[in-house]
Amino acid sequence: MKRVLGLICQLVVSVLPGASGQAISQASARPPSLKARAEAALSVIRGTLKVTGLEQPVNVLRDRWGVAHIYARSQHDLFFAQGFVAAQDRLFQMELWKRSGQGRLAEILGPSALLRDINARLLSYHGDMKAEYESYSPDTQEILEAFTAGINAYIASRMSDGRGLPLEFQLAGFKPEPWKPADCLNRMAAFSMTGNAFGELEHAQALNAVDTDFASQLFGFDPPVKLDPAPGADLAGFSPALLRNLVGSDTRIGFSKGPAEGSNNWTVSGKLTRSGKPLLANDPHRVIAEPSLRYMVHLVAPGWDVIGAGEPGLPGVALGHNQNIAWGFTIFGLDQQDLYVEDLNPSDPSQYKSAEGWKNMQVRKETFGIRGGPNVQVDLKSTRHGPVLWEDGKRALALHWVGSEPGTAGYLGSLAVDRAQNWQAFEAAMPRWKVPSENIVYADRDGNIGEHSAGLAPLRTNWTGLLPVPGGGGYEWSGFVPTAELPHQFNPAAGFVATANHKMIPENYPYKVGYVWAPPFRFQRITQVLKQAQSGDKLDVDALQRLQSDVLSLPALRLIALLRTEPGKEETGAAATLLLQWNGELDRDSAAAALYEVWLRVVTQETIALNVPPTVQSIAEDWDPYQLANFLDAPGRQGRDAQVEMLRKSLDDSRKEMERLQGPDPAKWSWGELHKVRFRHPLDQTPDAAAILDPGPVVRPGDEYTVNATGFPAESFDQVSGASYRQILDLADWDHSVAVNVPGQSGQPGSPHYSDLLPLWSEGKYFPLVYSREAVEKEATDRLVLEP
């Protein structure tokens, strides 16, 4: 309708008698709107483009959901075209990702990004490059050379074809720079998923305030273990705040007004499915943003026929399927970092103590460009353990982490998995998958299913890795846990394997690989549903779609059970009644769900106040419902009567808070109105830009602990994390597989695929993940030929 009215208005202006040329000239002199500029800057995705660097023509068919299916005649041309096509859709996002890993954000953001840049360069890889490339697959270097050449060809084409830069670069006021293969070896891409330097400092902070027993209880380690400070260790003053500028490349990069990990997966044997063939589902949980973290693509060439999703700045497909196997992943919570407290020489703080005496720190001088200011030169220091992240003249904290090892750029191990055609080849690829550590589920067309929890796991023989340790000696890694000895299973008797970031290691596992896992609620709910198929209720793609959208809250049911046994016996108020009569479904239109989420926040705070000494209450602020329920099940420091009174008070406080938020009538309360998602673009602070850059807001169901995970921060109820990408893969017929990637495939404002998948995702729906050439041809809407 708006378009029709616009045409009518244009017609009226053109035929009005006496219409002055002045009015028309004023209209034409107006600068084009952001929407018009965005549309004018869109990539060419139809027709034929001449591209220097290709060896033979490549066909790119985009389907009606924006997924590019790339058909090439050689591996070189396939990855060259993948780089070119990904840049067409996501160049600005890719440029920020690259700069985040290079430590060059301050050049475009100004001084506020300098400390982040310093840490990125401190953590960059400086080891053997031959070993680095060969770790992922024997042909990684040539793949990266082709991929980055394709990105550069697209950048060159934009600079020479008269259309200029994509809109985002126009708004941000800088130009993209050419890529090198080493740019894809970005260590910051997976840093935030390696753990646990921040945890070590938090544990030290607790030990400085309370005794070892209580501090250990506070964190709920699994397997149960006591914090083990090294004899004579000086942990005074340590807290996570010391490393506040150490963040991964998935942390939001925001431009000023001037120019946060969880997942679900499961694989089901044909014994439990309607088709008699396996099904595999995966929905990785990461930051929710615009553009989507994931980029979907289909790669076809001799030796390649793989479809799925990955990060746009990397070649290949991280999760998906090829001709014969399917796979997906969730984070496996290995502890892949250790902090070392280096004692500094009082007469020369550039030296640190070792078993052999004082050693000189290695110093690398780096120059940082600063937007709007002069360059800054910084000395980047390291010890034998790794980069120095903090020092106070007496002590320094050095980080030993797996990112200093060859082959630890995030997700590039998928280059080997992409070409595996059976369980044996899949298993052979697992040692190449080092970072991030993942629980990788598997299924194949022959009917097999399995799982392997993979990643580089340091061997610690005499300490847990839960606290910083002295750097002077006695606390060194002695290699890594063999991949074959990490948890794995093949064709289990249960007929399925499910993982949800929960504890995967068995009881009495001999290696100290980790003690902190996601609460088991999502895993338990998935298992409940899948077990129903064992008694005859067979599964299909539709059933797994419903499971990925499931919002039954097991922690809510457990906590409400406590109300039934304590204050619920006598409490008959509206708040208690609403919760006690509720089914535990966190639906967006549910009043009880809204009250529960407010109550969960209140009762957590009040339980901490009742049971935790004031000196460590700030550390316990992020307690999850599992830890909360465990404390509520116990009498508590103040006794059972005080705990019952606290529960009653928390209910009353929650009712008052709901009345403040949504009024006095519970019939008008709604979880969805509290719990919305907004897809924020890095440039949304640019004047007038948010309207075209930020899709949403959209009301949401669920929370962090439901299968449909919709996590939110402590300061609001707005969703900031969850499953931006979902896949359900049908090994009976690949063309019956489905997927969704929110908000859309394209990161170009003005593209029809910028946010077209948001309505599907919001309603728990999917689109067909077409795979066969015949099915792709039927759904293709944009055909592009890239010619040499």
N, C-alpha and C positions, 0 to 999 in steps of 0.2 A: 504493500500500500504506500509506503514512504517513497518508493521508487516511482510509482505512478504519479503521486502528487508532485514530485520533483520535475517530472516531464511536463506536467500540466503547467506548472509555474514557469518553466522555461518557454513554453509555447506562448503563454500570456505576455511575457515580457517582449517577445519578438514581434508581436502583432499590435501592441498598444499604439494607437495613433499618437504621434508626437513624443514617443519614448525617447528620452535624450540619450545621445551617445555618451554623455558624462556618466549616467548611471551605469551603463554597460561597462565603461572603462574602469569605473571604481570597483565593480564586481570582479573584473578580470585582474585588477591590480591586487586584490586580496591574496595573501599567501595561502597556498593550499592547506587544507586541514591535515591533521596528523593521519586520519584515515586515508585520505587521498594520497598522501606521501607514502604511506605504507603499501597501498595497492600498486603504486607506480614503481616501487622498489622490489616487487616480488620476483623470485627466480623464474626463469623460463623452464617449464616442465613438459612442454609439448613441442613437437617438431624435431628439428635437427640442429645440433650444435657441433661446430668444428672445435676440437680440443687437442692442443699440442701435448704429446706425451703418450697417447694411446697407440697401440700397435694395430688393432683391428676395431671395427665398429662394435659398440655395446648397446644393447636394447634395455631401456629402463621403463618398466610398466608400473605405474602407480595405480593401485586399486582405489575404490571409492571411499576407503577409510584412510587413504594417504600413505599406505605402506608401499615402499619401493621394492619391486622385484627386478633384480639386476641379472641379465643374461650376457655373459662374456665368453670369449673363446680361449682365454688363457687366464692363469692365476694373476699375472701382472695386471691385466686389464680389469679383472674383477675387482681387485682392491683399489686400483686407481679410480675406478668408477664409484666404489663405495665411498672413498674420501670425497670425491666431487659431489655426489648426491647428498651425503650427510651435511656437507657444507652448504649446499643449496637450502636445506631446511633449518640448519642449526648453527650457522657460522658464528654468530655472536656468543652463544652459549659455549661453543667450543673454544673460542678465543679467551673467554674468562677462565675456563677450565685449564687451558694451557698456561696462562699467566699465573694462575694460582699455584701450579706446580713449579713454575720457573722462579717464583718469588718476584714477580714484576707487576703486582697490582697497584703499588703506589704510583707507578708511572701514569696510571689513568684515574686513580681515585684520590691521590694526594697523600699527605703525611699520615693520615689515620690508618693506612694499610701497611706502614713500614714494618712494624713488629711482626705482623703476619708474614710479610715477605722474608724477613730475616730467618724466621723459623722454617719456612719452606726451603730456603737454600741450605740451612743447616742439615735438613733431613734428606737432601737430594743424594742420589747414588753417585759414588765416585770409585766404584770397583772395576773389576775386569769386564770390559764391554763384550768380549767374545763369549764369555760364560753367561753374561746377562742375556744376550740375544738367544743363545742356544738353549737356555733353560726352558723357554716357553714352547718352542718347536724348532726343528733344524732350519726352517726357512723363515724365521721371524723377521730377520733384518730385511730380506727382500720384500716381504709383505709390508712392513712399515715404510720402506722406501716408496713403494707403489702407492700406498694409502696417503702418505703425506704429499706426494707429488700430485695426486688428484685434488687434495685440498688446495694446494698452491695454484693449480690450474684454474680452479674456480675463482680464487681471489684475483688472479690475473685477469680473468674474463670480466669480472665486475669492474675492474679499474679501466678496462679498455673498450667496453661496449656502449658507453654513453649513458647508461642508467645509474652509474655511480654505486655507492655503497648501500648495503641494506639499511633500513630505517634505524635500527638500533645503534649502528655506528654513527649515523648522522646526529642522533640525539645525544650520544655519549661523547662525541667530539674527538674520536681517535680512529685510526685505521688498523685493520688486521695486519699481522705480519706473517711472513712465510713460516711454514712448519718444517721441522727436521724430524727424522725418525726418533731421535732421543726424546722429543717432546711427549711421545706416547708412553714413555717410561716413568711418568709422573708418580712419585711416591705419595703425594698428598691425596690422591684419588681414593686410596683405601686406608689412609692413616687412621681415620676416626673409627675404623672397624677392627683395629688390631689390639687395643687394650694392653696394659692397664696402668700406664704412668699416672694418670689422674687418680685412679683408685689407690695406688700406693701412697700418694700424698694425703689423701683423705683418711686412710687408715692411720698414717703417722699423726695426723691432726687429732684423731680420736685418742690415740695412745698418750698424747701429751696432756689429755684432760681427764681420762678415766683409766681404771686398771685394765689389764690385758683381758681378763675374763669377760668383763662387761663390753669392752670394745669389740671383741670377737663376736659376742652375742648380737651386738647391734647390727652387724652386717649380714648375718645369716649365711655364712659360707657353706658350700655344699661341694664336696664332702666336708663335714664339720671339722674345723681345724682352728687352732688358736693362732693369733698373730704372733710372729716369731722375730722380735727385734734382735738384731745381731748384738753380741756383747760389746758394750762401749759405744754403740752407734749414737751419733748426735743427730736426732730428728727434730730438735727444737725449731719452732717457727715454720715448719713445713705445712703447706695446705695447697689445694688445687689452684688457688689464685696465682701461685707462682708461674703457672703455665697457661694463663688465660688467653694468650694470643697464639697458642698452638692448636690450630684447627685444621680439619680436612677440607678438601676442595669441594665437598658437598655442602659446606656451610654457606648460608646465603651471602651473596656479594651484592650490597646495595649501593646505588649511586645516590648522592645527595640531591637536594632540590636544584642545586646548580648543575653545570654540566656533569640440625639437630643433627637404634637400628634394630629391627625385628622383621620376621617373615614367617610364612607358612609354606610347607610343601608336603605332598604325599604322592605315593605311587601305589597303584592298586592292581593286583593280579587279575588275569582274566577269569579266575575262579569266582570272583566277586562282582563281575560286570555282566551286563546284558549281552554284550557283543562276544564275550569270551576272550577278548583281547585286553591288554592292560590300558589303564587311563593314568595320566600323570598331571597333577595340578601344582601350580606355584604362583605365589603372589608376594614378591619381595617388598618389604616395608622400608621405605626411606623417606627423605624429605619430600613434602608435597609443594610443588612450585610450578612456575611457568618460565621456561618450557619444562616438560617432563624430564626427569632424570634419565629415563630410558628412551632409546630410539630403536624402532623396529625396522628390520630389513630382511630381504630374502636374497641369498647369494648363490648364483648358479654358474658353474664353469667346470671344465674337466677336473675331477677330483673334489668338487664342491657342490653341495645342494643342501643348504642349511638355512633355516628360517627361525626367527625369534627376536630377541631384544638384547641390547647392550648399551654401553655409554657411547654417545655420538663421536667422541674423540678417539675411539679405539676401533681397530679393524676386527672383523669376525662377528660372531654372535655369542654372547655370554651364556644365555639360557634359551632353550628352544628344542628343535629337533632337526635331524637330517633324514636321509632315506630310511634308516633302520633303527635309530635309537632316539630317545627323548630324555631330557634332563632338566633339573631345576635346583635351586639352592636356597638355603637359609643360613644365617650366620651361625657358625660353630664357635663358641666363646673361648677360644684359646687365649692364654696370656702370652702375648708375643713381644712384650716390652719389659725392660727392667731399668730402674733408676739406680745409679751409683753415686754415693756421696764421696766426692773426691776432696781430700784434705789438701789445702793449698799451703805452699811454703810461706811462712810469715815474712821472710825477707825478700821473696820474689813470687808474687801471686800468679805469675805465668807458669809456675811449676806445680805439679801435683805429686802426691805421695804414691809410691808403688812398692812392691816387695823388694825391688832392687835399689830403692832410694828415690830421690826426687827426679821427676821426668819433666821435660819441657812439653807444654801443650803444643799441638799442631795449630798453626794460625793460617787462615786463608783470608786474604783481603778481597772484599767484594764491594762493588760500587752499585748503589741503588738510585735509580732515577725517581724523582719526586715531582708529581704534577704541581705546577705553580710554585716551585722552589728549586734551589740548587741540588745537585747530586750529593749523596751522602756516602762516605766510605766507612765500612764497618769491618772489624776484625771478627771473623767467625772461628771459634775455637773448638777443639775437640781433644779428647783424651784417648787412651787405648780402648776405652769402652764405647766411645761414640761422641756425638756432638754435645757441647756444653750448652744447656738450655737456661741455666741460671747460676749466678755466683754472687757472693757477698763479701769477697776479699779473704774469707777464711775457709769457706766451703764452696764447692761447685756441684751441680747436679748434671751428670752426664747420662745420656740415654743410649742404652744398648737395645736395639730393636731389630726385628727381622728385615726391615726395609733396607738395611745395609748389606744384605745378602743378595747375590745374583738371583734374578728371576722373581722379584717380589713387587713388580708393578701390578696394580690391581687388575684382575680379570684376564690378563693376557694368556694365562694358562688355558683359556678356552680355545685357543687356536689348535691345540691338540685334541681337545674333546670334540670340536666341531667335525672332525674327520673320523672319529672312532665309529666302527660299524657293529660292535658287539661288546659284551661284558669284558672280555679279555683286553680289547683295545682301550675300553673305557678305564679299566684298572691300570693299564700301562700309562695312561695320561694323568692319573691322580698325583703322582709325585711332582708333576709340573705345575700343579695348582697350589701355590704357596700362600698367596694373599689375594683377597681376604680369606680367612679360614671359613670353610663352608661345609654344611651338611648337604651333600649332593645326591639327590634321588635319581633313579635310573629306571628306564623301561625299554624293552625292545620288541620288534615285530614278531620275534619268535616266542614271545610270551613271558620272558624273564623280567623280574623286577629286582631292585637292589638299592643300596645306599652306601656311600662312603663319606665319612667325615674327614675332610682333607685340609691341610694347611701346615705351615712350618711351625713346629712345636718345640721350643727350646727344652733341652734336658737340664734340669736343676737337681742336683743330687743331695744337697744339704740345706736347702731353704725353700720356702713356698713361693716366693716371688710376690708376696703381698705387701712388702715394705721395701723402701730404699735400703740398700746394703752398702757397707764400706767398699770403697774402690781400691783399697790397699792390697787386696788379695783374699783368697779363700771363698769367693762367691762367683765362680765363673761358669758359663755354659759349657757343657761337655758334649756338644753336638745337638742333634735334633731327633725326636722320636721317629722311628721309621714309619713311612706312610702305611705299610702293611700292618702296623700295630696300632694304628688309630681305629676308632670304631667303624665297623662296616658289616654289612650282611647281604646275602644273596638268596632270593626266593625264600623268604621267611615263612614259617608254617602258618602265621596269622593271615597271610594273603595280602598284606599291605605293610608299608613303612610310612610313618608320618614324623615330621620334625617341625618344631616351632621355636627354635632358639633355646629350648629347654636343655637340661643336663643330658648329654648323650653318652657320657662315659659310664661304664658299668661299675657296680660296687667293687671296692678293693682294686680299682684300676692302679697299676703300678707306677704311673707317671704323674708328676705334678703339672698338669697342663692348664688347669683353671679351676676356680672356685666360685665364680659368679655367673649365673645363668638367668635367662628369663623365667618368670614364674610359669608353672606348668599348665596354667588354665587353658590356653589355646590348644596345646597338644592334647590335653584331656578331653576337650570338647570334640576335636577332630576324631579322636579315637572312639569316643562314644558313637558318633555317627557312622564311621566306617565299620565298626563291629556289627552294626545292624545288618550289614550285607552278609555276614557270616550265617545268619539265620534265614536267609532266603530273599531279603529285600535288595535285589541286585541294583548295581549302580550304573549310571550312564552320565553323559556330559551334563544334562540338565540337573541331575542330582548334585554333581560337584559344583555347578554354578550356585545352587542354593547354599551349599556348605561354605563356599567362599564369602557369601553374604550373610552368614549366620551371626546373629547378635545376642544369643543367649549368654548371659554373664554368669559363669560359675562362681567367681568371687562374690558377686551380689547374692547368690543363693546361699553361699557359706556364711556371709556376714549377717544376712537376714535370719538365718537359723539361730544365730546368737541372740537376736532380738526376741525370738520366740521363747528362748530358755531363760532370758533375764528380764529386761524391762517390759517386753511384750506381754508377760503374764498379767501385768496390772495396767499397763499403759493402754488407754483406749482412745487417745487423741487421734485427730485426723491424719497426722503425719505417720504415726505408727500403723494405723489401719491401711493407709495407702501402700506402704511398703509390705506389710504382712500379707496383703491380698494380691500382690503383684507376682507375675510369672517369671520375672527375671530377664525379660526381653528388652534390650535397650533400643526400642523403636524410636524413630524421630518424633512421633506424635504422642509419646507416652509421658504423662505427668509423673508417674511413679519413677520412671527412669531419670527424669530431671531431678527429682528430690533425692534419689539414691546418689547421683553423682555429687550433688552439693553435700549430702551427708557424708559420703566417703571422704571428701576433703576435710570436712569439719571433724569427723571422728578420728581421722588420722592425726590431725593437729592436737586434738585433746588427749588422745592416747599417748602421744609423744610427751606432752606436757605432764601427764600423770606418771609415766614410767621411765622417762629418760632425764638424766641430770641436765640442768640448764646449759652446762658447758659444751654439751655435744648435741643439743637439740637441733641446731642448724644442719648438722650432718645427717640427722635422721629425717629431714624434711621430705626426701624423695622415697620414703618407704612405699613399697608396692602393697597391694592388698594381701599378698601371701604373708609378708612379714607382719602386717597389721593383724591379720587373723591369728597368727601364731602367738602374738603378744596378748590378744584379747582372750585366747583360750587359756592362758595362764593367769594365776591370781593377780599378778602385777606387784610392783613394789609397795603400793598403798593398800593392797588387800582387795578382796572381791567386792565388798560393799561399796568402796570408793569407785571401783570400775563400773558397777551397775549404775551408780548415780551419774557417772560421767556419760554413759550411754544414753541415759534419759535426757541429760542436759544437751548432748550433741543433737539428738532428734529435735528438741525444741529450738535450738539455735539454727538448725537447717531449715525448719519450717519458716522461721522469721527471715532467713536469707532468701528463700524462694519467694516470699511475699514481697520482699524488696526488689527482687529481680523481675518477677512476672505478675505481681499483684496478689490480692488475698484469695482469689477463687482458684482452687486446685484444678477445676475443670478447664481452666485456660492455661495451665502450665504445659510446657512442651520441651522435651529434651532437644529436639532439633533447633528450636529457636535460641537455645543457649549454645548449641554445638554446631558451628558452621565452618565451612572451609572457603578460603579465598586463595586463589592461585596468584601469588605475587611475583611480578617480574622485577628483575634488578633495577629497571629504569622507571618504576612506577611513581617515583617522587618527582620526575620531570613534570613541569606544569602541563595540565590537561591530558597527561599520558595514561593515567590509571584506567580511564574509561575504556580505552582500546587495548590496554596491555594486561589487565587483571580480570580474568573470568571469575564469575561468582558474585557474591557469596552463595553457597548452596548449603541447605540444612542437611545434617548427617546423622546417621544412627551409630550405635556401637561405641566402644572406647578402646583403649590400648589393650585390653585383656580379652576382647571378643575375637572370634576368628576373623570377622570383618573388622580389622584393627584400625582405629581412627584416633591416634594419640594426640594429646593436647598438653600444653605446658602448665606449669603451676600458676601462672598469672592470669590465665583465661581458660575458657572451654573451647576455643577455636582449634579445629584440627590442623596440625602442622606436619604430621607424619602418617604413613599408611601405605597401602598398596596402590601405587600409581600405575603399575603394570600387573596384569593378571593373564595367565594362560592356562588352558585346559586342553591337553593333547590326547587325541584319540588314536591309538595305535591300530585300530581296526580300519580306519580310513582317515588319513591325514587331513583331507579336505573337510572333515567334520570337526576338526579342532576349532577352538574359539579363543579370542584374546581381546584385551582392551588396554589402551595406553592413554592416560589422562594428563592434561586436557586435550591433547591432540598430537599428531605426528610432527607438525611443522612448528618451528619457533618463530616464524615470520608473522608479525602482526599484519592483518589484512588477508592472510591466506585462508581459504575455506577449511583448511585442516588445522587451524590454530587452536580451536577449542571445540571442534565438532564432536569429539568423543566424550565430552563432559556429560551430556544428558544420558548416554548409555551407562557410563560408569556410576553416575549418581543413583541410578535405578537398579544397579547390580546386573546390568546386561552386557552383552559382548557382541563382537562381530566375527564373521567366519575368517579363520586364518587360512586362506586358500593357499595351496601348495603346488598341486599339479599344474602343468602349463595350461591345460584345458580350462581348469577352474580360474586361473589367473586371467586368462584372456577374456573370460566372460565378465569378470568384475573390473577389468582395467578401464579407467576413465581418462588417464593422461599417458600418452606414449611419447617417449623421448629417445632419439637415437644420438648417441655420442660417436662422432667420427674423427679419425685421426686428422 
